[in-house]
Amino acid sequence: MSGIQDQVQAHQDEHEEAHTGPIKTPKQLVLAVIFAFIVPVMVIVLLANYVTSDTKPAAGSAGLGEQAVAARIQPIGTIELKDASAGAAVRTGEEVFKQQCSGCHAVGAMGSPKFGDAAAWGPRVTKGFDALLTSALHGKNNMPAQGGGDFSDYEVARAVVYMANNGGAKFEEPKAPAAAASAASN
């Protein structure tokens, strides 16, 4: 029977060993309790200290600078008002041609009639001054619109007369807007 008793004792030892934890002495219990409270408290204190510190590296923190905010809220565009009656000198047709039109018309670029070429200007001149001015102000084919740019419509009209007359036309110089208004009131 001693074999059966040995088996029963072995079974009881296994059962007891399965229910015991890693803490076997009172000293181990005290250390486990201390670490269970002190470690989390230290972690909380360190995190609170980090969060309340003044200098923190954070993504996007540079976007709150004064220059960055000013760049984000700047206007999209600007409006420039020009006073036509401020005494600015009205440019001649030749001046407007040299500043604006010569880029294409001096060399005949992109199918434009070359300055002084009567054969190229002939079919355009037969359509009349108003048709040429409309094309210049609103654009045609590869030529962009000139109206509303750096030159007044009157200055563009003077440039059209200058180019067409050098291409064989006999157009009269357009009347200044102020002179046209005073002539209409008489």
MDTraj code that builds the backbone (N, CA, C; nanometers):
import mdtraj as md
import numpy as np

residues = "MET SER GLY ILE GLN ASP GLN VAL GLN ALA HIS GLN ASP GLU HIS GLU GLU ALA HIS THR GLY PRO ILE LYS THR PRO LYS GLN LEU VAL LEU ALA VAL ILE PHE ALA PHE ILE VAL PRO VAL MET VAL ILE VAL LEU LEU ALA ASN TYR VAL THR SER ASP THR LYS PRO ALA ALA GLY SER ALA GLY LEU GLY GLU GLN ALA VAL ALA ALA ARG ILE GLN PRO ILE GLY THR ILE GLU LEU LYS ASP ALA SER ALA GLY ALA ALA VAL ARG THR GLY GLU GLU VAL PHE LYS GLN GLN CYS SER GLY CYS HIS ALA VAL GLY ALA MET GLY SER PRO LYS PHE GLY ASP ALA ALA ALA TRP GLY PRO ARG VAL THR LYS GLY PHE ASP ALA LEU LEU THR SER ALA LEU HIS GLY LYS ASN ASN MET PRO ALA GLN GLY GLY GLY ASP PHE SER ASP TYR GLU VAL ALA ARG ALA VAL VAL TYR MET ALA ASN ASN GLY GLY ALA LYS PHE GLU GLU PRO LYS ALA PRO ALA ALA ALA ALA SER ALA ALA SER ASN".split()
xyz = np.array([
    [0.0782, -0.1169, 0.0000],
    [0.0000, 0.0000, 0.0000],
    [0.0842, 0.1258, 0.0000],
    [0.1963, 0.1101, 0.0311],
    [0.2813, 0.2269, 0.0363],
    [0.2916, 0.2901, -0.1018],
    [0.2780, 0.2189, -0.2084],
    [0.2815, 0.2722, -0.3446],
    [0.1625, 0.3626, -0.3723],
    [0.0469, 0.3222, -0.3165],
    [-0.0741, 0.4031, -0.3364],
    [-0.0623, 0.5296, -0.2534],
    [-0.0112, 0.5170, -0.1334],
    [0.0043, 0.6353, -0.0483],
    [0.1032, 0.7327, -0.1117],
    [0.2062, 0.6815, -0.1729],
    [0.3041, 0.7686, -0.2386],
    [0.2386, 0.8431, -0.3563],
    [0.1525, 0.7751, -0.4273],
    [0.0835, 0.8380, -0.5398],
    [-0.0134, 0.9458, -0.4914],
    [-0.0846, 0.9186, -0.3829],
    [-0.1797, 1.0165, -0.3266],
    [-0.1017, 1.1381, -0.2768],
    [0.0109, 1.1136, -0.2091],
    [0.0927, 1.2245, -0.1585],
    [0.1482, 1.3076, -0.2753],
    [0.1893, 1.2434, -0.3829],
    [0.2422, 1.3140, -0.4997],
    [0.1321, 1.3980, -0.5635],
    [0.0120, 1.3445, -0.5664],
    [-0.1016, 1.4169, -0.6240],
    [-0.1348, 1.5397, -0.5399],
    [-0.1317, 1.5278, -0.4095],
    [-0.1593, 1.6402, -0.3201],
    [-0.0505, 1.7468, -0.3340],
    [0.0730, 1.7075, -0.3486],
    [0.1827, 1.8033, -0.3659],
    [0.1659, 1.8819, -0.4975],
    [0.1272, 1.8113, -0.6031],
    [0.1038, 1.8781, -0.7312],
    [-0.0106, 1.9769, -0.7182],
    [-0.1161, 1.9409, -0.6504],
    [-0.2328, 2.0247, -0.6318],
    [-0.1963, 2.1498, -0.5522],
    [-0.1170, 2.1340, -0.4466],
    [-0.0735, 2.2462, -0.3649],
    [0.0181, 2.3379, -0.4450],
    [0.1071, 2.2838, -0.5235],
    [0.2016, 2.3621, -0.6025],
    [0.1295, 2.4412, -0.7110],
    [0.0221, 2.3904, -0.7652],
    [-0.0536, 2.4590, -0.8684],
    [-0.1243, 2.5810, -0.8112],
    [-0.1577, 2.5867, -0.6831],
    [-0.2300, 2.6977, -0.6226],
    [-0.1409, 2.7994, -0.5533],
    [-0.0132, 2.7812, -0.5561],
    [0.0763, 2.8777, -0.4925],
    [0.1204, 2.9792, -0.5957],
    [0.1470, 3.1090, -0.5520],
    [0.1902, 3.2159, -0.6420],
    [0.3394, 3.2357, -0.6357],
    [0.3896, 3.3435, -0.7053],
    [0.5329, 3.3688, -0.7052],
    [0.5816, 3.4259, -0.5716],
    [0.4911, 3.4830, -0.4912],
    [0.5293, 3.5398, -0.3616],
    [0.5184, 3.4293, -0.2563],
    [0.6339, 3.3969, -0.2003],
    [0.6351, 3.2864, -0.1045],
    [0.6704, 3.3345, 0.0358],
    [0.7291, 3.4550, 0.0476],
    [0.7684, 3.5029, 0.1809],
    [0.7050, 3.6393, 0.2056],
    [0.6957, 3.6817, 0.3335],
    [0.6404, 3.8146, 0.3635],
    [0.7252, 3.9287, 0.3057],
    [0.8566, 3.9125, 0.2945],
    [0.9441, 4.0150, 0.2373],
    [0.9097, 4.0378, 0.0898],
    [0.8843, 3.9300, 0.0171],
    [0.8460, 3.9417, -0.1231],
    [0.7108, 4.0125, -0.1368],
    [0.6204, 3.9868, -0.0429],
    [0.4884, 4.0504, -0.0440],
    [0.5017, 4.2015, -0.0244],
    [0.5860, 4.2449, 0.0700],
    [0.6048, 4.3880, 0.0955],
    [0.6648, 4.4561, -0.0283],
    [0.7642, 4.3946, -0.0906],
    [0.8252, 4.4514, -0.2101],
    [0.7240, 4.4619, -0.3256],
    [0.6425, 4.3616, -0.3429],
    [0.5420, 4.3630, -0.4503],
    [0.4408, 4.4749, -0.4286],
    [0.3992, 4.4954, -0.3032],
    [0.3015, 4.6019, -0.2735],
    [0.3644, 4.7391, -0.2976],
    [0.4882, 4.7563, -0.2541],
    [0.5555, 4.8855, -0.2733],
    [0.5684, 4.9171, -0.4226],
    [0.6163, 4.8223, -0.5007],
    [0.6315, 4.8466, -0.6436],
    [0.4973, 4.8661, -0.7141],
    [0.3937, 4.8021, -0.6672],
    [0.2618, 4.8148, -0.7287],
    [0.2065, 4.9552, -0.7106],
    [0.2467, 5.0256, -0.6039],
    [0.1987, 5.1624, -0.5818],
    [0.2989, 5.2680, -0.6271],
    [0.4245, 5.2489, -0.6005],
    [0.5241, 5.3520, -0.6268],
    [0.5516, 5.3684, -0.7764],
    [0.5641, 5.2629, -0.8499],
    [0.5953, 5.2725, -0.9921],
    [0.4849, 5.3482, -1.0680],
    [0.3567, 5.3147, -1.0523],
    [0.2546, 5.3924, -1.1232],
    [0.2498, 5.5395, -1.0794],
    [0.2706, 5.5654, -0.9491],
    [0.2690, 5.7042, -0.9023],
    [0.3848, 5.7812, -0.9664],
    [0.5016, 5.7226, -0.9741],
    [0.6163, 5.7892, -1.0364],
    [0.5901, 5.8151, -1.1855],
    [0.5318, 5.7211, -1.2529],
    [0.5006, 5.7395, -1.3944],
    [0.4021, 5.8555, -1.4121],
    [0.3009, 5.8636, -1.3279],
    [0.2016, 5.9715, -1.3358],
    [0.2676, 6.1069, -1.3092],
    [0.3550, 6.1143, -1.2092],
    [0.4242, 6.2393, -1.1776],
    [0.5123, 6.2828, -1.2937],
    [0.5851, 6.1922, -1.3532],
    [0.6718, 6.2268, -1.4659],
    [0.5910, 6.2725, -1.5879],
    [0.4803, 6.2057, -1.6156],
    [0.3957, 6.2473, -1.7281],
    [0.3359, 6.3856, -1.7045],
    [0.2891, 6.4122, -1.5820],
    [0.2332, 6.5441, -1.5507],
    [0.3391, 6.6522, -1.5647],
    [0.4600, 6.6241, -1.5228],
    [0.5699, 6.7195, -1.5360],
    [0.6007, 6.7465, -1.6832],
    [0.6001, 6.6460, -1.7661],
    [0.6270, 6.6621, -1.9091],
    [0.5186, 6.7462, -1.9768],
    [0.3942, 6.7186, -1.9440],
    [0.2826, 6.7884, -2.0070],
    [0.2821, 6.9363, -1.9691],
    [0.3176, 6.9686, -1.8474],
    [0.3128, 7.1086, -1.8038],
    [0.4407, 7.1845, -1.8325],
    [0.5419, 7.1230, -1.8879],
    [0.6659, 7.1955, -1.9177],
    [0.6411, 7.2917, -2.0342],
    [0.7192, 7.4012, -2.0409],
    [0.6996, 7.5040, -2.1423],
    [0.7473, 7.4625, -2.2809],
    [0.8567, 7.3987, -2.2905],
    [0.9106, 7.3632, -2.4211],
    [0.8825, 7.2172, -2.4513],
    [0.8000, 7.1991, -2.5525],
    [0.7658, 7.0636, -2.5951],
    [0.7872, 7.0546, -2.7453],
    [0.8600, 6.9571, -2.7908],
    [0.8677, 6.9390, -2.9362],
    [0.7368, 6.8770, -2.9834],
    [0.6658, 6.9490, -3.0704],
    [0.5381, 6.8980, -3.1185],
    [0.5260, 6.9261, -3.2680],
    [0.4618, 6.8378, -3.3368],
    [0.4400, 6.8557, -3.4797],
    [0.3470, 6.9735, -3.5007],
    [0.3844, 7.0651, -3.5909],
    [0.2987, 7.1781, -3.6228],
    [0.3141, 7.2960, -3.5305],
    [0.4018, 7.2898, -3.4312],
    [0.4145, 7.4012, -3.3385],
    [0.4738, 7.5229, -3.4067],
    [0.5495, 7.5059, -3.5138],
    [0.6055, 7.6198, -3.5861],
    [0.4963, 7.6961, -3.6608],
    [0.3845, 7.6326, -3.6871],
    [0.2739, 7.6959, -3.7587],
    [0.2005, 7.7987, -3.6763],
    [0.2303, 7.8099, -3.5492],
    [0.1640, 7.9068, -3.4642],
    [0.2456, 8.0338, -3.4478],
    [0.3592, 8.0428, -3.5145],
    [0.4430, 8.1619, -3.5071],
    [0.3747, 8.2801, -3.5733],
    [0.4192, 8.3999, -3.5377],
    [0.3571, 8.5226, -3.5884],
    [0.3673, 8.5321, -3.7406],
    [0.4808, 8.4966, -3.7968],
    [0.4979, 8.5042, -3.9417],
    [0.4134, 8.3989, -4.0135],
    [0.4036, 8.2818, -3.9565],
    [0.3242, 8.1761, -4.0204],
    [0.1764, 8.2124, -4.0224],
    [0.1276, 8.2695, -3.9150],
    [-0.0135, 8.3107, -3.9099],
    [-0.0380, 8.4230, -4.0100],
    [0.0522, 8.5197, -4.0162],
    [0.0371, 8.6308, -4.1106],
    [0.0369, 8.5806, -4.2550],
    [0.1193, 8.4827, -4.2857],
    [0.1231, 8.4274, -4.4216],
    [-0.0073, 8.3555, -4.4563],
    [-0.0689, 8.2901, -4.3566],
    [-0.1934, 8.2176, -4.3836],
    [-0.3120, 8.3109, -4.4017],
    [-0.3117, 8.4255, -4.3371],
    [-0.4298, 8.5125, -4.3448],
    [-0.4112, 8.6297, -4.4394],
    [-0.3041, 8.6302, -4.5178],
    [-0.2848, 8.7402, -4.6112],
    [-0.3898, 8.7336, -4.7213],
    [-0.4230, 8.8487, -4.7813],
    [-0.5235, 8.8494, -4.8883],
    [-0.4765, 8.7687, -5.0087],
    [-0.5704, 8.7125, -5.0804],
    [-0.5385, 8.6315, -5.1975],
    [-0.4917, 8.7199, -5.3125],
    [-0.5560, 8.8312, -5.3327],
    [-0.5197, 8.9200, -5.4420],
    [-0.5225, 9.0639, -5.3948],
    [-0.4846, 9.1503, -5.4834],
    [-0.4875, 9.2926, -5.4528],
    [-0.5587, 9.3650, -5.5652],
    [-0.6063, 9.4811, -5.5344],
    [-0.6730, 9.5643, -5.6332],
    [-0.5908, 9.6904, -5.6492],
    [-0.5608, 9.7234, -5.7713],
    [-0.4858, 9.8444, -5.7993],
    [-0.5757, 9.9367, -5.8799],
    [-0.6078, 10.0495, -5.8224],
    [-0.6927, 10.1464, -5.8896],
    [-0.6048, 10.2503, -5.9573],
    [-0.6369, 10.2793, -6.0817],
    [-0.5629, 10.3798, -6.1564],
    [-0.6570, 10.4958, -6.1861],
    [-0.6098, 10.6138, -6.1616],
    [-0.6891, 10.7326, -6.1890],
    [-0.6502, 10.7857, -6.3256],
    [-0.7404, 10.7758, -6.4211],
    [-0.7121, 10.8191, -6.5573],
    [-0.7001, 10.9705, -6.5663],
    [-0.7612, 11.0412, -6.4736],
    [-0.7580, 11.1874, -6.4787],
    [-0.6472, 11.2455, -6.3919],
    [-0.5523, 11.1648, -6.3501],
    [-0.4468, 11.2116, -6.2606],
    [-0.3365, 11.2847, -6.3344],
    [-0.3558, 11.3139, -6.4598],
    [-0.2564, 11.3899, -6.5336],
    [-0.1480, 11.3030, -6.5943],
    [-0.1667, 11.1721, -6.5991],
    [-0.0676, 11.0852, -6.6609],
    [-0.0681, 11.1118, -6.8107],
    [0.0493, 11.1173, -6.8673],
    [0.0610, 11.1443, -7.0100],
    [0.0057, 11.0275, -7.0893],
    [-0.0739, 11.0593, -7.1891],
    [-0.1289, 10.9568, -7.2769],
    [-0.0187, 10.9178, -7.3741],
    [0.0038, 10.7887, -7.3867],
    [0.1112, 10.7406, -7.4730],
    [0.0662, 10.7396, -7.6193],
    [0.1607, 10.7586, -7.7044],
    [0.1319, 10.7587, -7.8480],
    [0.1169, 10.6154, -7.8967],
    [0.0665, 10.6037, -8.0181],
    [0.0531, 10.4716, -8.0773],
    [0.1866, 10.4030, -8.0947],
    [0.2890, 10.4800, -8.1287],
    [0.4230, 10.4236, -8.1458],
    [0.4780, 10.3724, -8.0121],
    [0.4556, 10.4467, -7.9040],
    [0.5038, 10.4042, -7.7724],
    [0.4349, 10.2744, -7.7281],
    [0.3038, 10.2689, -7.7491],
    [0.2299, 10.1474, -7.7110],
    [0.2771, 10.0297, -7.7962],
    [0.2976, 10.0542, -7.9262],
    [0.3470, 9.9481, -8.0140],
    [0.4808, 9.8946, -7.9641],
    [0.5731, 9.9849, -7.9309],
    [0.7057, 9.9423, -7.8851],
    [0.6993, 9.8670, -7.7532],
    [0.6097, 9.9088, -7.6623],
    [0.6027, 9.8461, -7.5307],
    [0.5213, 9.7171, -7.5297],
    [0.4159, 9.7086, -7.6104],
    [0.3233, 9.5957, -7.6008],
    [0.3182, 9.5100, -7.7269],
    [0.3080, 9.5728, -7.8405],
    [0.2749, 9.4998, -7.9639],
    [0.3964, 9.4475, -8.0391],
    [0.5127, 9.5121, -8.0209],
    [0.6292, 9.4774, -8.1025],
    [0.6807, 9.3361, -8.0765],
    [0.6495, 9.2808, -7.9610],
    [0.6959, 9.1454, -7.9304],
    [0.6551, 9.0450, -8.0366],
    [0.5357, 9.0609, -8.0913],
    [0.4885, 8.9683, -8.1953],
    [0.4887, 9.0328, -8.3343],
    [0.4378, 9.1588, -8.3419],
    [0.4204, 9.2210, -8.4735],
    [0.5518, 9.2662, -8.5366],
    [0.6588, 9.2844, -8.4614],
    [0.7871, 9.3247, -8.5210],
    [0.8478, 9.2102, -8.6015],
    [0.8198, 9.0854, -8.5605],
    [0.8791, 8.9703, -8.6299],
    [0.7750, 8.8811, -8.6970],
    [0.6477, 8.9132, -8.6793],
    [0.5415, 8.8313, -8.7389],
    [0.5216, 8.6986, -8.6673],
    [0.5415, 8.6978, -8.5355],
    [0.5314, 8.5737, -8.4569],
    [0.3878, 8.5230, -8.4513],
    [0.3715, 8.3935, -8.4485],
    [0.2439, 8.3224, -8.4323],
    [0.1367, 8.3675, -8.5307],
    [0.1779, 8.3994, -8.6532],
    [0.0827, 8.4349, -8.7583],
    [0.0358, 8.5789, -8.7541],
    [0.0964, 8.6622, -8.6712],
    [0.0555, 8.8035, -8.6657],
    [0.1104, 8.8770, -8.7871],
    [0.0362, 8.9784, -8.8355],
    [0.0890, 9.0550, -8.9487],
    [0.2111, 9.1352, -8.9052],
    [0.3167, 9.1241, -8.9813],
    [0.4430, 9.1910, -8.9482],
    [0.4283, 9.3416, -8.9713],
    [0.4872, 9.4186, -8.8810],
    [0.4806, 9.5640, -8.8883],
    [0.5373, 9.6126, -9.0222],
    [0.4584, 9.6954, -9.0929],
    [0.5009, 9.7530, -9.2205],
    [0.4781, 9.6647, -9.3411],
    [0.4273, 9.5424, -9.3237],
    [0.4035, 9.4498, -9.4356],
    [0.2635, 9.4759, -9.4911],
    [0.2562, 9.5517, -9.6006],
    [0.1277, 9.5920, -9.6587],
    [0.0467, 9.4709, -9.7046],
    [0.1127, 9.3678, -9.7561],
    [0.0405, 9.2488, -9.8030],
    [-0.0276, 9.1755, -9.6880],
    [0.0384, 9.1718, -9.5734],
    [-0.0205, 9.1032, -9.4582],
    [-0.1300, 9.1877, -9.3935],
    [-0.1160, 9.3186, -9.3953],
    [-0.2145, 9.4065, -9.3331],
    [-0.3347, 9.4334, -9.4240],
    [-0.3177, 9.4195, -9.5561],
    [-0.4236, 9.4528, -9.6524],
    [-0.5590, 9.3908, -9.6193],
    [-0.5703, 9.2564, -9.6034],
    [-0.7005, 9.1965, -9.5754],
    [-0.7595, 9.2437, -9.4407],
    [-0.6765, 9.2756, -9.3475],
    [-0.7240, 9.3213, -9.2166],
    [-0.7727, 9.4663, -9.2243],
    [-0.7020, 9.5476, -9.3020],
    [-0.7386, 9.6887, -9.3155],
    [-0.8737, 9.7027, -9.3851],
    [-0.9023, 9.6133, -9.4796],
    [-1.0302, 9.6225, -9.5520],
    [-1.1495, 9.5973, -9.4602],
    [-1.1293, 9.5309, -9.3475],
    [-1.2391, 9.5076, -9.2525],
    [-1.2715, 9.6333, -9.1731],
    [-1.1801, 9.7288, -9.1724],
    [-1.2069, 9.8561, -9.1075],
    [-1.1415, 9.8684, -8.9708],
    [-1.1341, 9.9944, -8.9268],
    [-1.0702, 10.0264, -8.7997],
    [-1.1420, 9.9615, -8.6813],
    [-1.2742, 9.9655, -8.6806],
    [-1.3504, 9.9104, -8.5666],
    [-1.3246, 9.7607, -8.5487],
    [-1.3154, 9.6871, -8.6584],
    [-1.2878, 9.5430, -8.6485],
    [-1.1481, 9.5184, -8.5930],
    [-1.0498, 9.5990, -8.6386],
    [-0.9130, 9.5840, -8.5869],
    [-0.9065, 9.6198, -8.4384],
    [-0.9751, 9.7265, -8.3992],
    [-0.9746, 9.7676, -8.2583],
    [-1.0416, 9.6617, -8.1708],
    [-1.1521, 9.6051, -8.2169],
    [-1.2201, 9.4997, -8.1405],
    [-1.1284, 9.3793, -8.1223],
    [-1.0562, 9.3418, -8.2276],
    [-0.9622, 9.2297, -8.2164],
    [-0.8511, 9.2611, -8.1168],
    [-0.8022, 9.3858, -8.1198],
    [-0.6941, 9.4232, -8.0283],
    [-0.7423, 9.4258, -7.8835],
    [-0.8613, 9.4784, -7.8607],
    [-0.9121, 9.4908, -7.7229],
    [-0.9550, 9.3568, -7.6642],
    [-1.0158, 9.2721, -7.7445],
    [-1.0726, 9.1466, -7.6938],
    [-0.9895, 9.0231, -7.7279],
    [-0.8909, 9.0389, -7.8149],
    [-0.8067, 8.9264, -7.8530],
    [-0.8622, 8.8521, -7.9732],
    [-0.7726, 8.7887, -8.0462],
    [-0.8151, 8.7104, -8.1634],
    [-0.7065, 8.6083, -8.1930],
    [-0.7470, 8.4853, -8.2188],
    [-0.6550, 8.3750, -8.2466],
    [-0.5483, 8.3671, -8.1372],
    [-0.4203, 8.3839, -8.1714],
    [-0.3128, 8.3735, -8.0718],
    [-0.2892, 8.5015, -7.9942],
    [-0.3504, 8.6136, -8.0364],
    [-0.3271, 8.7421, -7.9704],
    [-0.4170, 8.7543, -7.8473],
    [-0.3580, 8.7800, -7.7313],
    [-0.4390, 8.7988, -7.6107],
    [-0.5079, 8.9348, -7.6124],
    [-0.6090, 8.9489, -7.5297],
    [-0.6812, 9.0758, -7.5187],
    [-0.5901, 9.1820, -7.4591],
    [-0.5944, 9.3012, -7.5168],
    [-0.5125, 9.4127, -7.4671],
    [-0.5951, 9.5068, -7.3796],
    [-0.7271, 9.5033, -7.3919],
    [-0.8130, 9.5912, -7.3129],
    [-0.8055, 9.5574, -7.1657],
    [-0.8063, 9.6612, -7.0799],
    [-0.8022, 9.6400, -6.9359],
    [-0.6636, 9.6154, -6.8819],
    [-0.5617, 9.6235, -6.9663],
    [-0.4243, 9.6000, -6.9212],
    [-0.3572, 9.7288, -6.8777],
    [-0.2309, 9.7410, -6.9113],
    [-0.1534, 9.8595, -6.8727],
    [-0.1898, 9.9827, -6.9546],
    [-0.2571, 9.9623, -7.0651],
    [-0.2894, 10.0735, -7.1543],
    [-0.4407, 10.0935, -7.1598],
    [-0.4813, 10.2193, -7.1757],
    [-0.6239, 10.2487, -7.1891],
    [-0.6705, 10.2043, -7.3280],
    [-0.8010, 10.1947, -7.3449],
    [-0.8551, 10.1580, -7.4754],
    [-0.8161, 10.2617, -7.5804],
    [-0.8094, 10.3859, -7.5388],
    [-0.7697, 10.4937, -7.6300],
    [-0.6253, 10.4737, -7.6774],
    [-0.5367, 10.4369, -7.5870],
    [-0.3970, 10.4133, -7.6246],
    [-0.3841, 10.2917, -7.7162],
    [-0.4619, 10.1874, -7.6896],
    [-0.4606, 10.0693, -7.7768],
    [-0.5112, 10.1079, -7.9152],
    [-0.6148, 10.1943, -7.9214],
    [-0.6675, 10.2397, -8.0508],
    [-0.5603, 10.3164, -8.1275],
    [-0.4831, 10.3967, -8.0566],
    [-0.3745, 10.4714, -8.1224],
    [-0.2687, 10.3758, -8.1776],
    [-0.2408, 10.2676, -8.1045],
    [-0.1439, 10.1691, -8.1524],
    [-0.1961, 10.0963, -8.2750],
    [-0.3262, 10.0666, -8.2770],
    [-0.3862, 9.9998, -8.3937],
    [-0.3729, 10.0896, -8.5167],
    [-0.4025, 10.2189, -8.5019],
    [-0.3908, 10.3127, -8.6141],
    [-0.2457, 10.3212, -8.6598],
    [-0.1533, 10.3271, -8.5669],
    [-0.0102, 10.3347, -8.5998],
    [0.0341, 10.2127, -8.6810],
    [-0.0018, 10.0930, -8.6342],
    [0.0407, 9.9720, -8.7056],
    [-0.0281, 9.9599, -8.8410],
    [-0.1610, 9.9867, -8.8455],
    [-0.2350, 9.9723, -8.9714],
    [-0.1880, 10.0746, -9.0738],
    [-0.1645, 10.1989, -9.0325],
    [-0.1186, 10.3017, -9.1268],
    [0.0202, 10.2696, -9.1798],
    [0.1046, 10.2053, -9.1004],
    [0.2360, 10.1633, -9.1504],
    [0.2242, 10.0395, -9.2382],
    [0.1067, 9.9779, -9.2406],
    [0.0810, 9.8627, -9.3273],
    [-0.0022, 9.9000, -9.4476],
    [-0.0222, 10.0294, -9.4730],
    [-0.0926, 10.0725, -9.5937],
    [-0.2283, 10.1345, -9.5689],
    [-0.2778, 10.1397, -9.4481],
    [-0.4098, 10.1989, -9.4209],
    [-0.3986, 10.3506, -9.4147],
    [-0.5118, 10.4158, -9.4175],
    [-0.5180, 10.5620, -9.4075],
    [-0.6173, 10.5998, -9.2968],
    [-0.6073, 10.5358, -9.1808],
    [-0.6990, 10.5638, -9.0700],
    [-0.6620, 10.6954, -9.0031],
    [-0.7645, 10.7659, -8.9544],
    [-0.7411, 10.8888, -8.8795],
    [-0.7087, 10.8528, -8.7348],
    [-0.6303, 10.9402, -8.6725],
    [-0.5967, 10.9235, -8.5297],
    [-0.7270, 10.9333, -8.4498],
    [-0.7537, 10.8374, -8.3571],
    [-0.8784, 10.8449, -8.2792],
    [-0.8781, 10.9684, -8.1886],
    [-0.9964, 11.0199, -8.1619],
    [-1.0109, 11.1376, -8.0776],
    [-0.9961, 11.0967, -7.9317],
    [-0.9370, 11.1857, -7.8528],
    [-0.9187, 11.1602, -7.7090],
    [-1.0549, 11.1493, -7.6427],
    [-1.0719, 11.0655, -7.5415],
    [-1.2013, 11.0479, -7.4760],
    [-1.2604, 11.1784, -7.4222],
    [-1.1797, 11.2655, -7.3639],
    [-1.2322, 11.3923, -7.3106],
    [-1.2815, 11.4814, -7.4234],
    [-1.2088, 11.4838, -7.5339],
    [-1.2491, 11.5651, -7.6478],
    [-1.3764, 11.5110, -7.7101],
    [-1.3908, 11.3794, -7.7134],
    [-1.5104, 11.3177, -7.7686],
    [-1.6315, 11.3489, -7.6820],
    [-1.6141, 11.3517, -7.5502],
    [-1.7246, 11.3806, -7.4598],
    [-1.7685, 11.5249, -7.4706],
    [-1.6731, 11.6180, -7.4848],
    [-1.7108, 11.7594, -7.4964],
    [-1.7746, 11.7879, -7.6320],
    [-1.7321, 11.7172, -7.7378],
    [-1.7915, 11.7356, -7.8706],
    [-1.9347, 11.6846, -7.8720],
    [-1.9639, 11.5773, -7.7968],
    [-2.0994, 11.5222, -7.7936],
    [-2.1939, 11.6136, -7.7169],
    [-2.1442, 11.6873, -7.6186],
    [-2.2314, 11.7736, -7.5399],
    [-2.2644, 11.9027, -7.6143],
    [-2.1850, 11.9414, -7.7168],
    [-2.2126, 12.0651, -7.7939],
    [-2.3167, 12.0437, -7.8929],
])
top = md.Topology()
chain = top.add_chain()
for i, resn in enumerate(residues, 1):
    res = top.add_residue(resn, chain, resSeq=i)
    for name in ("N", "CA", "C"):
        top.add_atom(name, md.element.get_by_symbol(name[0]), res)
traj = md.Trajectory(xyz[None], top)
